[in-house]
Every structure is written in C-alpha cells, then in structure tokens.
C-alpha cells in the first residue's frame, strides 16, 4: 500500500515539474507525425499528382504551424480556391500547407524549393525549431540552381493546372478533396482537440527567405 502511495505522489510531483512549453512541443510533434501518416494512408492525388489531405484549424492553427518550423511564403503557385496568397513551407521535410478558409490542404513536394535552400535548423531547449537563414549573398545563385528540379518538375506543372482550373471554372482543391477523401478520415481529423499553446509561449519571429523568390516555386 505504501509503495502505491509513494508512486502516486512521485507521479503527481513529476506532472507538476513538467515544462509546459516542452509538453506542448511534444504534443505538437506527435500531432504532426499523425497527420503525416494520414497523408500517406488517406491522401488523394489531385492535379500535379501529389497526395493531399484537408486539415481543419482545430487540428493545426497558424501558431502550431510556425512552431513546427514552417516558413510563410508568398511566391508559390497557389491552389484553386486558396483564400490567401500566403502559404507555408517546411525547409527540411518539403511539406507544404495552403490556406483554404477554415481548413488547410497539405501535400509533400518531391523536391526542395529554391527559397527553402538557405535555412539551417536549431532546436531550442523546449524542442521547438529555430530557423537560421543563410545571409551569404553568394549562396543565392547556387540555391536557385539547386532548386531547379522543383521549379521544372513541380512549379511549372502547378502553374499549368492553376491556370487551367481557373480558366475552366473547375472546382477548387478543397471541394475536390471533400468529395474524394474517405469519410472516416474527415471524421477523425475533425474530432482532433486544439493544442493549448502555453500562455508565455512567444510567437516566433517571422523569417523572410533570403533567396530570391520566383513565381515558379
């Protein structure tokens, strides 16, 4: 009896000593790991052939996205129906999020965009990702060259489908996904509880890509 009591007290004290920022980051990393798995399992191919899923804001909000290491970009081919020109790219794993009102679409690029080449990653004590941009001006040309596989293989086809869908008044990506994604996926992701961001958790400083942006990224 004494043993169970002691273990219970120890567990309670351990819970009190948990760093809220670290706990939040662990929960956020686990949430994103789940979404990546769901993209692989349930994602539907649209237009460019990338698998895509819909993610409601209760599952991921803008603060969550920034804390995962995503960078806001404005020079990327938009999706049909996208609500803002801004989207979010992750410099290290090629995941890309587009905003569609109260939902995001997520896909994974096959190649790294040139604007994402100049970043280095640093982990903070809480586990959050800190991005360090490359400020060397001589890196610009080299990063642009390294980003050509993405520009040619994904940027140009993306531009073609965007123009075709716009001119033909085709349904937006969000509408297409709502019709093709399995109901079990939509119900599961809709039930995700929002992650509580610690009260003193500061919004990361927005970083502007150092490499020149081109409309074909």
C-alpha atoms as a printed R data frame, in Angstrom:
    type eleno elety resid chain resno       x      y       z
1   ATOM     1    CA   UNK     A     1   0.000  0.000   0.000
2   ATOM     2    CA   UNK     A     2   2.800  2.356   0.930
3   ATOM     3    CA   UNK     A     3   4.536  1.590  -2.370
4   ATOM     4    CA   UNK     A     4   1.468  2.557  -4.449
5   ATOM     5    CA   UNK     A     5   1.038  5.740  -2.408
6   ATOM     6    CA   UNK     A     6   4.703  6.688  -2.936
7   ATOM     7    CA   UNK     A     7   4.494  6.051  -6.680
8   ATOM     8    CA   UNK     A     8   1.318  8.116  -6.900
9   ATOM     9    CA   UNK     A     9   2.920 11.063  -5.107
10  ATOM    10    CA   UNK     A    10   6.008 10.806  -7.343
11  ATOM    11    CA   UNK     A    11   3.839 10.824 -10.484
12  ATOM    12    CA   UNK     A    12   1.924 13.892  -9.253
13  ATOM    13    CA   UNK     A    13   5.155 15.742  -8.494
14  ATOM    14    CA   UNK     A    14   6.585 14.803 -11.879
15  ATOM    15    CA   UNK     A    15   3.497 16.237 -13.557
16  ATOM    16    CA   UNK     A    16   3.915 19.481 -11.646
17  ATOM    17    CA   UNK     A    17   7.521 19.749 -12.799
18  ATOM    18    CA   UNK     A    18   6.726 19.307 -16.499
19  ATOM    19    CA   UNK     A    19   7.738 22.327 -18.554
20  ATOM    20    CA   UNK     A    20   4.525 23.496 -20.318
21  ATOM    21    CA   UNK     A    21   6.474 24.584 -23.407
22  ATOM    22    CA   UNK     A    22   8.208 21.246 -23.696
23  ATOM    23    CA   UNK     A    23   4.970 19.354 -23.155
24  ATOM    24    CA   UNK     A    24   3.222 21.449 -25.806
25  ATOM    25    CA   UNK     A    25   6.038 20.872 -28.304
26  ATOM    26    CA   UNK     A    26   5.949 17.115 -27.713
27  ATOM    27    CA   UNK     A    27   2.191 17.046 -28.264
28  ATOM    28    CA   UNK     A    28   2.577 19.181 -31.392
29  ATOM    29    CA   UNK     A    29   5.299 16.936 -32.840
30  ATOM    30    CA   UNK     A    30   3.118 13.895 -32.171
31  ATOM    31    CA   UNK     A    31   0.129 15.606 -33.831
32  ATOM    32    CA   UNK     A    32   2.138 16.359 -36.955
33  ATOM    33    CA   UNK     A    33   3.543 12.824 -37.033
34  ATOM    34    CA   UNK     A    34  -0.050 11.561 -37.063
35  ATOM    35    CA   UNK     A    35  -1.014 13.939 -39.889
36  ATOM    36    CA   UNK     A    36   1.962 12.833 -41.983
37  ATOM    37    CA   UNK     A    37   0.898  9.228 -41.545
38  ATOM    38    CA   UNK     A    38  -2.675 10.142 -42.513
39  ATOM    39    CA   UNK     A    39  -1.394 11.895 -45.635
40  ATOM    40    CA   UNK     A    40   0.324  8.677 -46.676
41  ATOM    41    CA   UNK     A    41  -2.656  6.494 -45.810
42  ATOM    42    CA   UNK     A    42  -5.627  8.637 -46.877
43  ATOM    43    CA   UNK     A    43  -4.206 11.337 -49.172
44  ATOM    44    CA   UNK     A    44  -5.848 11.761 -52.567
45  ATOM    45    CA   UNK     A    45  -3.919 12.698 -55.699
46  ATOM    46    CA   UNK     A    46  -5.061 15.902 -57.391
47  ATOM    47    CA   UNK     A    47  -3.804 17.763 -60.457
48  ATOM    48    CA   UNK     A    48   0.004 17.597 -60.088
49  ATOM    49    CA   UNK     A    49  -0.160 14.052 -58.727
50  ATOM    50    CA   UNK     A    50   0.765 14.950 -55.148
51  ATOM    51    CA   UNK     A    51  -1.277 13.305 -52.410
52  ATOM    52    CA   UNK     A    52  -3.257 15.893 -50.446
53  ATOM    53    CA   UNK     A    53  -5.382 15.974 -47.310
54  ATOM    54    CA   UNK     A    54  -7.630 18.572 -45.683
55  ATOM    55    CA   UNK     A    55  -6.693 19.698 -42.170
56  ATOM    56    CA   UNK     A    56  -9.175 21.784 -40.115
57  ATOM    57    CA   UNK     A    57  -7.815 24.563 -37.923
58  ATOM    58    CA   UNK     A    58  -8.758 22.702 -34.755
59  ATOM    59    CA   UNK     A    59  -6.039 20.206 -35.720
60  ATOM    60    CA   UNK     A    60  -3.424 22.814 -36.696
61  ATOM    61    CA   UNK     A    61  -3.563 26.579 -36.287
62  ATOM    62    CA   UNK     A    62  -1.076 29.180 -37.509
63  ATOM    63    CA   UNK     A    63   0.841 29.223 -34.219
64  ATOM    64    CA   UNK     A    64   1.172 25.430 -34.342
65  ATOM    65    CA   UNK     A    65   2.422 25.636 -37.922
66  ATOM    66    CA   UNK     A    66   5.098 28.185 -37.056
67  ATOM    67    CA   UNK     A    67   6.196 26.142 -34.049
68  ATOM    68    CA   UNK     A    68   6.709 23.138 -36.330
69  ATOM    69    CA   UNK     A    69   9.283 25.116 -38.311
70  ATOM    70    CA   UNK     A    70   7.149 26.162 -41.281
71  ATOM    71    CA   UNK     A    71   8.037 29.388 -43.074
72  ATOM    72    CA   UNK     A    72   5.418 31.727 -44.615
73  ATOM    73    CA   UNK     A    73   5.941 32.211 -48.358
74  ATOM    74    CA   UNK     A    74   4.085 34.374 -50.850
75  ATOM    75    CA   UNK     A    75   5.807 33.365 -54.083
76  ATOM    76    CA   UNK     A    76   4.453 29.864 -54.576
77  ATOM    77    CA   UNK     A    77   1.939 28.590 -57.099
78  ATOM    78    CA   UNK     A    78  -1.495 28.910 -55.410
79  ATOM    79    CA   UNK     A    79  -4.122 26.195 -55.408
80  ATOM    80    CA   UNK     A    80  -7.544 26.788 -56.919
81  ATOM    81    CA   UNK     A    81  -9.741 28.146 -54.132
82  ATOM    82    CA   UNK     A    82  -6.866 29.235 -51.886
83  ATOM    83    CA   UNK     A    83  -8.070 32.029 -49.582
84  ATOM    84    CA   UNK     A    84  -4.754 33.920 -49.230
85  ATOM    85    CA   UNK     A    85  -1.667 34.211 -51.421
86  ATOM    86    CA   UNK     A    86   0.446 33.166 -48.437
87  ATOM    87    CA   UNK     A    87   1.241 29.517 -47.862
88  ATOM    88    CA   UNK     A    88   3.629 27.719 -45.510
89  ATOM    89    CA   UNK     A    89   6.615 25.564 -46.430
90  ATOM    90    CA   UNK     A    90   8.858 23.496 -44.183
91  ATOM    91    CA   UNK     A    91  12.504 23.921 -45.288
92  ATOM    92    CA   UNK     A    92  13.575 20.482 -44.062
93  ATOM    93    CA   UNK     A    93  10.899 17.961 -44.986
94  ATOM    94    CA   UNK     A    94   9.202 19.535 -48.053
95  ATOM    95    CA   UNK     A    95   5.702 19.639 -46.551
96  ATOM    96    CA   UNK     A    96   3.578 22.490 -47.914
97  ATOM    97    CA   UNK     A    97   0.369 23.939 -46.433
98  ATOM    98    CA   UNK     A    98  -2.155 26.058 -48.343
99  ATOM    99    CA   UNK     A    99  -4.882 28.043 -46.613
100 ATOM   100    CA   UNK     A   100  -8.496 27.459 -47.647
101 ATOM   101    CA   UNK     A   101 -10.613 29.456 -45.197
102 ATOM   102    CA   UNK     A   102 -11.061 27.354 -42.070
103 ATOM   103    CA   UNK     A   103  -9.008 24.485 -43.450
104 ATOM   104    CA   UNK     A   104  -5.550 23.739 -44.790
105 ATOM   105    CA   UNK     A   105  -4.528 21.428 -47.569
106 ATOM   106    CA   UNK     A   106  -1.239 19.625 -47.075
107 ATOM   107    CA   UNK     A   107   0.985 17.865 -49.571
108 ATOM   108    CA   UNK     A   108   4.645 16.935 -49.724
109 ATOM   109    CA   UNK     A   109   6.813 18.213 -52.554
110 ATOM   110    CA   UNK     A   110   9.178 15.755 -54.207
111 ATOM   111    CA   UNK     A   111  11.975 18.321 -54.361
112 ATOM   112    CA   UNK     A   112  13.082 21.185 -52.141
113 ATOM   113    CA   UNK     A   113  12.148 24.664 -53.385
114 ATOM   114    CA   UNK     A   114  14.983 27.118 -54.033
115 ATOM   115    CA   UNK     A   115  13.600 29.557 -51.444
116 ATOM   116    CA   UNK     A   116  13.964 26.879 -48.774
117 ATOM   117    CA   UNK     A   117  17.616 26.063 -49.514
118 ATOM   118    CA   UNK     A   118  19.180 28.725 -47.324
119 ATOM   119    CA   UNK     A   119  17.982 27.613 -43.902
120 ATOM   120    CA   UNK     A   120  19.686 25.839 -41.037
121 ATOM   121    CA   UNK     A   121  17.777 24.242 -38.190
122 ATOM   122    CA   UNK     A   122  18.441 24.709 -34.494
123 ATOM   123    CA   UNK     A   123  16.459 23.143 -31.642
124 ATOM   124    CA   UNK     A   124  15.544 25.271 -28.627
125 ATOM   125    CA   UNK     A   125  15.526 23.784 -25.078
126 ATOM   126    CA   UNK     A   126  11.741 23.273 -25.330
127 ATOM   127    CA   UNK     A   127  12.165 21.272 -28.525
128 ATOM   128    CA   UNK     A   128  10.811 23.992 -30.818
129 ATOM   129    CA   UNK     A   129  12.557 24.617 -34.131
130 ATOM   130    CA   UNK     A   130  14.548 27.807 -34.612
131 ATOM   131    CA   UNK     A   131  15.375 28.726 -38.198
132 ATOM   132    CA   UNK     A   132  18.652 30.362 -39.107
133 ATOM   133    CA   UNK     A   133  18.630 31.893 -42.609
134 ATOM   134    CA   UNK     A   134  21.730 31.883 -44.784
135 ATOM   135    CA   UNK     A   135  22.748 35.531 -45.186
136 ATOM   136    CA   UNK     A   136  25.596 34.849 -47.617
137 ATOM   137    CA   UNK     A   137  24.693 36.673 -50.862
138 ATOM   138    CA   UNK     A   138  26.831 34.254 -52.895
139 ATOM   139    CA   UNK     A   139  24.511 31.415 -51.890
140 ATOM   140    CA   UNK     A   140  21.604 32.914 -53.831
141 ATOM   141    CA   UNK     A   141  22.650 31.755 -57.294
142 ATOM   142    CA   UNK     A   142  23.666 28.304 -56.086
143 ATOM   143    CA   UNK     A   143  20.384 27.834 -54.203
144 ATOM   144    CA   UNK     A   144  18.439 28.824 -57.318
145 ATOM   145    CA   UNK     A   145  20.308 26.220 -59.361
146 ATOM   146    CA   UNK     A   146  19.753 23.523 -56.742
147 ATOM   147    CA   UNK     A   147  16.041 24.373 -56.732
148 ATOM   148    CA   UNK     A   148  15.618 23.776 -60.490
149 ATOM   149    CA   UNK     A   149  14.275 20.192 -60.097
150 ATOM   150    CA   UNK     A   150  11.385 21.592 -58.059
151 ATOM   151    CA   UNK     A   151  10.815 24.555 -60.371
152 ATOM   152    CA   UNK     A   152  10.761 22.437 -63.529
153 ATOM   153    CA   UNK     A   153   9.153 19.283 -62.155
154 ATOM   154    CA   UNK     A   154   6.559 20.790 -59.812
155 ATOM   155    CA   UNK     A   155   6.362 24.578 -60.209
156 ATOM   156    CA   UNK     A   156   5.652 24.651 -63.954
157 ATOM   157    CA   UNK     A   157   3.066 21.806 -63.844
158 ATOM   158    CA   UNK     A   158   1.450 23.513 -60.843
159 ATOM   159    CA   UNK     A   159   1.162 26.751 -62.805
160 ATOM   160    CA   UNK     A   160  -0.396 24.901 -65.736
161 ATOM   161    CA   UNK     A   161  -3.072 23.252 -63.577
162 ATOM   162    CA   UNK     A   162  -3.781 26.504 -61.723
163 ATOM   163    CA   UNK     A   163  -4.366 28.394 -64.978
164 ATOM   164    CA   UNK     A   164  -6.398 25.544 -66.477
165 ATOM   165    CA   UNK     A   165  -8.634 25.231 -63.412
166 ATOM   166    CA   UNK     A   166  -9.109 28.986 -63.190
167 ATOM   167    CA   UNK     A   167  -9.985 29.454 -66.863
168 ATOM   168    CA   UNK     A   168 -12.318 26.448 -66.938
169 ATOM   169    CA   UNK     A   169 -14.049 27.398 -63.672
170 ATOM   170    CA   UNK     A   170 -13.196 23.952 -62.245
171 ATOM   171    CA   UNK     A   171 -13.916 23.147 -58.566
172 ATOM   172    CA   UNK     A   172 -11.296 24.227 -56.043
173 ATOM   173    CA   UNK     A   173  -8.874 21.761 -54.451
174 ATOM   174    CA   UNK     A   174 -10.804 21.904 -51.169
175 ATOM   175    CA   UNK     A   175 -14.067 20.908 -52.903
176 ATOM   176    CA   UNK     A   176 -12.336 18.087 -54.778
177 ATOM   177    CA   UNK     A   177 -10.839 16.692 -51.573
178 ATOM   178    CA   UNK     A   178 -14.133 16.817 -49.684
179 ATOM   179    CA   UNK     A   179 -15.586 14.550 -52.352
180 ATOM   180    CA   UNK     A   180 -12.669 12.130 -52.611
181 ATOM   181    CA   UNK     A   181 -11.277 11.810 -49.064
182 ATOM   182    CA   UNK     A   182 -12.723  8.906 -47.092
183 ATOM   183    CA   UNK     A   183 -15.437  9.880 -44.564
184 ATOM   184    CA   UNK     A   184 -13.521  8.061 -41.804
185 ATOM   185    CA   UNK     A   185 -10.564 10.410 -42.341
186 ATOM   186    CA   UNK     A   186 -12.698 13.556 -42.354
187 ATOM   187    CA   UNK     A   187 -14.498 12.481 -39.172
188 ATOM   188    CA   UNK     A   188 -11.255 11.579 -37.389
189 ATOM   189    CA   UNK     A   189  -9.392 14.798 -38.152
190 ATOM   190    CA   UNK     A   190 -12.463 16.912 -37.370
191 ATOM   191    CA   UNK     A   191 -12.524 15.431 -33.864
192 ATOM   192    CA   UNK     A   192  -8.935 16.480 -33.032
193 ATOM   193    CA   UNK     A   193  -8.755 18.689 -29.949
194 ATOM   194    CA   UNK     A   194  -6.918 22.023 -30.363
195 ATOM   195    CA   UNK     A   195  -3.499 22.022 -28.710
196 ATOM   196    CA   UNK     A   196  -3.180 24.515 -25.895
197 ATOM   197    CA   UNK     A   197  -0.309 26.917 -26.545
198 ATOM   198    CA   UNK     A   198   1.463 27.875 -23.263
199 ATOM   199    CA   UNK     A   199   0.478 31.355 -22.114
200 ATOM   200    CA   UNK     A   200   4.047 32.668 -22.191
201 ATOM   201    CA   UNK     A   201   4.896 30.917 -25.447
202 ATOM   202    CA   UNK     A   202   6.080 33.706 -27.708
203 ATOM   203    CA   UNK     A   203   5.234 33.842 -31.359
204 ATOM   204    CA   UNK     A   204   8.422 33.050 -33.319
205 ATOM   205    CA   UNK     A   205   9.863 35.886 -35.319
206 ATOM   206    CA   UNK     A   206   8.727 35.669 -38.915
207 ATOM   207    CA   UNK     A   207  11.652 34.965 -41.196
208 ATOM   208    CA   UNK     A   208  11.791 36.168 -44.766
209 ATOM   209    CA   UNK     A   209  13.530 33.777 -47.161
210 ATOM   210    CA   UNK     A   210  16.930 35.106 -48.155
211 ATOM   211    CA   UNK     A   211  16.911 33.554 -51.613
212 ATOM   212    CA   UNK     A   212  15.109 35.397 -54.430
213 ATOM   213    CA   UNK     A   213  11.561 34.237 -54.862
214 ATOM   214    CA   UNK     A   214  10.298 33.257 -58.285
215 ATOM   215    CA   UNK     A   215   6.668 32.537 -59.283
216 ATOM   216    CA   UNK     A   216   7.681 29.001 -60.225
217 ATOM   217    CA   UNK     A   217   8.460 27.657 -56.776
